[in-house]
């Protein structure tokens, strides 16, 4: 019963209100990966603000096999875009570590998205922008994002929409099918999202919206990931002194 057209129109109106209140005349700056989420966010911003006020930032780390999808999106929307390859920054950060420092695999994997967000904010601040967060509800539910990396931003159009709902909005927006239905890959370790998670987005989305899931083991896994990653969705705890 998801009304993709109504949600799309409501989100476009919400983006317009955000910019009216938090930066009249500012540009929306979107990190473009070539996946459905950044594609839908960029398209929503174009409809809300016009293509002249949307800037895409493409940020491969060395060679990116699906960079053609990112170019397809920016050309389809007709938006201004910049290419910043972050590999030198990633390599430089690692090289700056003490030789005896043991960099964990997880830290190394999360370094590119954190440097990408620094790059997006560099472009945004230089171009009178506001940075779009491109996470969706399904990813946020199980913590499938990098804190202060792709989880950062100034406004978030998709954080209350599941993967299936984001796809539906993408179709209403008229985005190319190969972008909307592209198999999601994290771009960090080379595996698909669903391989990493241990369940499909269809299973996760159904569980989020209805509480129903057929496999008890997958339910336990989703619940465990959700509980462990709630801190990513909360504001930083602040000490409140009694003064």
C-alpha positions as CSV (number, residue, x, y, z in Angstrom):
1,X,0.0,0.0,0.0
2,X,3.1,2.3,-0.2
3,X,2.1,5.4,-2.2
4,X,5.4,6.2,-3.8
5,X,4.1,9.3,-5.7
6,X,2.7,10.9,-2.6
7,X,5.9,10.2,-0.6
8,X,8.0,11.6,-3.4
9,X,5.9,14.8,-3.5
10,X,6.0,15.1,0.3
11,X,9.8,14.6,0.3
12,X,10.3,17.2,-2.4
13,X,8.2,19.7,-0.4
14,X,10.2,18.8,2.8
15,X,13.5,19.5,1.0
16,X,12.2,22.9,-0.2
17,X,11.2,23.7,3.4
18,X,14.6,22.6,4.8
19,X,16.4,24.9,2.4
20,X,14.0,27.8,2.9
21,X,14.7,27.6,6.7
22,X,18.4,26.5,6.7
23,X,20.0,28.1,3.7
24,X,17.9,30.0,1.2
25,X,19.8,30.0,-2.1
26,X,22.1,27.3,-1.0
27,X,23.0,24.3,-3.1
28,X,22.4,20.6,-2.3
29,X,25.6,18.6,-2.4
30,X,25.4,14.9,-2.8
31,X,28.1,12.3,-2.8
32,X,27.3,10.1,-5.9
33,X,28.2,6.5,-5.7
34,X,26.2,5.2,-8.6
35,X,23.8,3.3,-6.3
36,X,20.1,3.8,-5.8
37,X,20.2,5.9,-2.7
38,X,22.5,8.7,-3.9
39,X,20.6,8.5,-7.2
40,X,17.2,9.0,-5.6
41,X,18.5,11.7,-3.2
42,X,20.0,13.7,-6.1
43,X,16.9,13.3,-8.2
44,X,14.7,14.5,-5.3
45,X,16.9,17.5,-4.8
46,X,16.8,18.3,-8.5
47,X,13.0,18.3,-8.4
48,X,12.9,20.3,-5.2
49,X,15.5,22.9,-6.1
50,X,16.3,22.7,-9.8
51,X,19.4,21.1,-11.4
52,X,21.4,24.3,-11.1
53,X,21.3,24.0,-7.3
54,X,22.4,20.4,-7.1
55,X,26.1,19.4,-7.1
56,X,27.3,15.8,-7.3
57,X,30.6,14.6,-5.9
58,X,32.1,11.4,-7.4
59,X,34.8,9.9,-5.1
60,X,36.4,6.7,-6.3
61,X,39.2,5.2,-4.2
62,X,41.5,4.2,-7.0
63,X,39.7,2.3,-9.7
64,X,35.9,2.1,-9.2
65,X,34.4,-0.7,-11.4
66,X,30.9,0.9,-11.4
67,X,32.0,4.6,-11.8
68,X,30.1,4.6,-15.1
69,X,26.9,4.3,-13.0
70,X,27.8,7.5,-11.2
71,X,28.4,9.3,-14.5
72,X,25.2,7.9,-15.9
73,X,23.3,9.5,-13.0
74,X,24.9,13.0,-13.2
75,X,24.4,13.1,-16.9
76,X,20.8,11.9,-16.6
77,X,20.0,14.7,-14.2
78,X,22.2,17.2,-15.9
79,X,23.8,18.4,-12.7
80,X,27.2,20.0,-12.1
81,X,29.6,17.4,-10.7
82,X,33.2,17.1,-9.5
83,X,35.5,14.0,-9.4
84,X,37.8,13.6,-6.4
85,X,39.8,10.3,-6.2
86,X,40.4,9.8,-2.5
87,X,43.0,7.0,-2.9
88,X,46.0,9.4,-2.3
89,X,44.3,10.8,0.8
90,X,43.6,7.2,2.1
91,X,47.2,6.1,1.4
92,X,48.6,9.2,2.9
93,X,46.6,8.8,6.1
94,X,47.8,5.2,6.5
95,X,51.4,6.2,5.7
96,X,51.3,8.8,8.4
97,X,50.7,6.2,11.1
98,X,53.6,5.2,13.3
99,X,55.3,2.1,11.9
100,X,54.4,0.0,15.0
101,X,50.7,1.0,15.0
102,X,48.4,-2.0,14.3
103,X,45.6,-0.6,12.1
104,X,42.5,-2.8,12.4
105,X,40.8,-4.1,9.3
106,X,37.6,-2.4,10.3
107,X,39.4,1.0,10.8
108,X,41.0,0.6,7.4
109,X,37.7,-0.3,5.8
110,X,35.9,2.7,7.3
111,X,38.7,5.2,6.4
112,X,37.6,5.9,2.8
113,X,34.0,6.8,3.6
114,X,35.2,9.1,6.4
115,X,37.6,10.8,4.0
116,X,34.8,11.0,1.4
117,X,32.6,12.9,3.7
118,X,35.4,15.3,4.4
119,X,35.7,15.8,0.7
120,X,31.9,16.4,0.3
121,X,32.0,19.0,3.1
122,X,35.0,20.7,1.4
123,X,33.1,21.0,-1.8
124,X,29.9,22.0,0.0
125,X,31.5,24.8,2.1
126,X,33.2,26.2,-1.0
127,X,30.0,26.1,-3.0
128,X,27.5,27.5,-0.6
129,X,26.1,24.1,0.0
130,X,24.2,21.8,2.4
131,X,25.3,18.1,2.4
132,X,22.7,15.4,1.7
133,X,22.8,12.3,3.8
134,X,22.0,9.3,1.6
135,X,21.3,6.5,4.1
136,X,18.0,4.7,4.2
137,X,16.0,3.2,7.0
138,X,17.0,-0.4,6.3
139,X,20.7,0.4,6.5
140,X,20.3,2.5,9.6
141,X,18.2,-0.1,11.3
142,X,21.1,-2.6,11.4
143,X,24.0,0.0,11.5
144,X,25.1,-0.6,8.0
145,X,26.8,2.7,7.7
146,X,30.1,4.4,8.7
147,X,29.7,6.8,11.6
148,X,31.0,10.3,10.5
149,X,31.2,8.8,7.0
150,X,28.2,8.1,4.9
151,X,26.1,8.5,8.0
152,X,26.8,12.2,8.2
153,X,25.0,15.1,6.5
154,X,22.9,18.2,7.0
155,X,19.6,16.8,5.8
156,X,18.3,13.2,5.2
157,X,15.6,12.5,2.7
158,X,15.6,8.7,2.9
159,X,16.3,7.9,6.6
160,X,12.6,6.9,7.2
161,X,12.3,4.8,3.9
162,X,13.2,1.2,3.5
163,X,15.1,-0.1,0.5
164,X,12.0,-1.3,-1.3
165,X,10.3,2.1,-0.7
166,X,13.4,4.0,-2.0
167,X,13.3,1.9,-5.1
168,X,9.6,2.7,-5.6
169,X,10.3,6.4,-5.2
170,X,13.2,6.1,-7.7
171,X,10.9,4.6,-10.3
172,X,8.4,7.4,-9.8
173,X,11.2,9.9,-10.3
174,X,11.9,8.3,-13.7
175,X,15.5,7.2,-12.9
176,X,17.1,4.6,-15.1
177,X,16.2,1.1,-14.1
178,X,19.8,-0.1,-13.9
179,X,20.4,2.5,-11.2
180,X,17.3,1.8,-9.2
181,X,17.5,-2.0,-9.3
182,X,21.3,-2.2,-9.1
183,X,22.6,-4.9,-6.7
184,X,23.9,-2.9,-3.7
185,X,27.6,-3.3,-3.0
186,X,29.3,-1.5,-0.1
187,X,32.2,-0.4,-2.2
188,X,34.6,-1.2,0.7
189,X,35.2,-5.0,0.7
190,X,33.8,-6.0,-2.6
191,X,30.8,-8.0,-1.3
192,X,27.2,-7.2,-1.8
193,X,25.3,-5.6,1.1
194,X,23.2,-8.8,1.6
195,X,26.3,-11.0,1.7
196,X,27.7,-8.9,4.4
197,X,24.5,-8.6,6.4
198,X,23.4,-12.2,6.3
199,X,19.8,-11.5,5.2
200,X,18.1,-9.9,2.2
201,X,16.8,-6.3,2.2
202,X,13.4,-7.8,1.3
203,X,13.4,-9.8,4.5
204,X,14.7,-6.9,6.6
205,X,12.2,-4.4,5.1
206,X,9.3,-6.8,5.8
207,X,10.4,-7.2,9.4
208,X,10.8,-3.5,9.9
209,X,7.3,-2.7,8.5
210,X,5.3,-5.7,9.8
211,X,7.4,-7.3,12.5
212,X,7.2,-10.6,10.5
213,X,10.1,-12.8,9.5
214,X,10.2,-16.5,8.6
215,X,13.7,-17.4,9.9
216,X,14.1,-17.1,13.7
217,X,17.9,-17.0,13.3
218,X,17.7,-14.1,10.9
219,X,15.3,-12.3,13.3
220,X,17.8,-12.7,16.1
221,X,20.6,-11.4,13.9
222,X,18.6,-8.4,12.9
223,X,17.6,-7.7,16.5
224,X,21.2,-8.0,17.6
225,X,22.6,-5.7,14.9
226,X,19.8,-3.1,15.7
227,X,20.5,-3.0,19.4
228,X,24.3,-2.9,18.9
229,X,24.1,0.0,16.5
230,X,21.4,2.3,18.0
231,X,24.1,4.6,19.2
232,X,24.8,5.6,15.6
233,X,21.3,7.1,15.3
234,X,21.5,9.1,18.6
235,X,22.9,12.5,19.3
236,X,26.3,12.5,21.1
237,X,25.7,12.1,24.8
238,X,26.4,15.4,26.6
239,X,27.3,15.9,30.2
240,X,24.7,18.3,31.8
241,X,26.4,19.9,34.9
242,X,24.2,21.2,37.7
243,X,25.3,24.8,37.8
